[in-house]
């Protein structure tokens, strides 16, 4: 509920009842998990999810004793947040690499032109 809040507007009601309403249409809910934009998580959602992540009982192994489906969702949340943290660290490096490769290609083109004039 928290991560999937539209536009980062985290709902005040995060009760089990509200969660069941959100998951009532199983196909739509599963599709929203599969198509979740894990590269753009609003800051408000990340902030709101922190208490859950810090809860020592929010672990798939512990949750599985109550519900395998809930354990799967717990695992999904943990992995999506971890992916986002890694993505935020790696993406600027990817962009810098792309820029450096473009500059290298330009420099190699200029070098090739100069070499052809020399020979």
C-alpha positions in Angstrom: 0.0 0.0 0.0 2.7 2.4 1.0 5.1 1.8 -1.9 2.3 1.7 -4.4 0.6 4.9 -3.3 -0.3 6.9 -6.4 1.9 10.0 -6.8 3.5 9.3 -3.5 0.4 10.2 -1.5 0.6 7.6 1.2 -2.8 6.7 2.6 -3.6 7.4 6.2 -5.5 4.2 6.5 -3.0 1.4 6.3 -5.2 -1.2 8.1 -5.7 -4.8 7.1 -9.2 -3.9 6.0 -7.8 -1.2 3.6 -5.2 -3.6 2.4 -7.8 -6.3 1.6 -9.7 -3.7 -0.5 -6.6 -2.9 -2.4 -5.9 -6.6 -3.1 -9.5 -7.6 -3.7 -9.1 -7.6 -7.5 -6.3 -10.2 -7.6 -5.4 -9.9 -11.2 -5.1 -6.1 -11.1 -3.1 -6.3 -7.9 -0.7 -8.9 -9.2 -0.3 -6.8 -12.4 0.4 -3.7 -10.3 3.2 -5.7 -8.6 4.7 -6.9 -11.9 4.5 -3.5 -13.6 5.6 -1.5 -10.5 8.0 1.3 -11.5 10.9 0.3 -9.2 13.1 3.0 -10.6 10.9 5.9 -9.5 9.7 5.5 -6.0 8.5 8.8 -4.4 10.4 10.0 -1.4 7.2 10.1 0.7 6.7 6.4 0.1 10.3 5.5 1.0 9.9 7.6 4.2 6.6 6.0 5.1 7.9 2.4 4.5 10.9 2.9 6.9 9.1 1.8 10.1 8.1 -1.5 8.5 11.7 -2.1 7.2 13.1 -1.4 10.7 10.6 -3.8 12.3 12.6 -7.0 13.2 9.5 -9.1 12.5 9.2 -7.8 9.0 11.2 -10.7 7.5 9.8 -13.2 5.0 10.9 -16.2 7.2 9.0 -14.9 10.2 6.0 -13.8 8.2 5.8 -17.1 6.4 4.7 -18.8 9.7 1.5 -16.8 9.5 1.0 -16.6 5.7 3.0 -17.6 2.7 1.3 -14.9 0.6 2.2 -12.3 3.1 5.8 -13.6 3.2 5.9 -13.2 -0.6 4.7 -9.6 -0.3 7.2 -8.9 2.5 10.0 -10.3 0.3 8.8 -8.2 -2.6 8.9 -5.0 -0.5 12.3 -5.7 0.8 13.7 -6.5 -2.6 12.1 -3.5 -4.4 13.5 -1.1 -1.8 16.9 -2.7 -2.0 16.8 -2.5 -5.8 15.9 1.2 -5.6 18.8 1.9 -3.2 21.2 0.2 -5.6 19.7 1.8 -8.6 20.0 5.3 -7.1 23.7 4.6 -6.5 24.4 3.0 -9.9 22.3 5.2 -12.2 24.5 8.3 -11.9 27.5 6.2 -12.7 25.8 4.7 -15.8 25.0 8.2 -17.0 28.6 9.3 -16.4 29.9 6.3 -18.3 27.5 7.0 -21.2 28.7 10.6 -21.3 32.4 9.6 -21.1 31.8 7.0 -24.0 30.2 9.8 -26.1 33.2 12.1 -25.4 35.6 9.2 -26.2 33.8 8.6 -29.5 34.1 12.2 -30.4 37.7 12.4 -29.5 38.5 9.2 -31.5 36.7 10.7 -34.5 38.8 13.8 -34.3 41.9 11.7 -33.9 41.0 9.6 -36.9 40.5 12.7 -39.0 43.9 14.1 -37.9 45.6 10.8 -38.6 44.1 10.6 -42.1 45.5 14.1 -42.8 48.9 13.1 -41.6 49.1 10.0 -43.8 
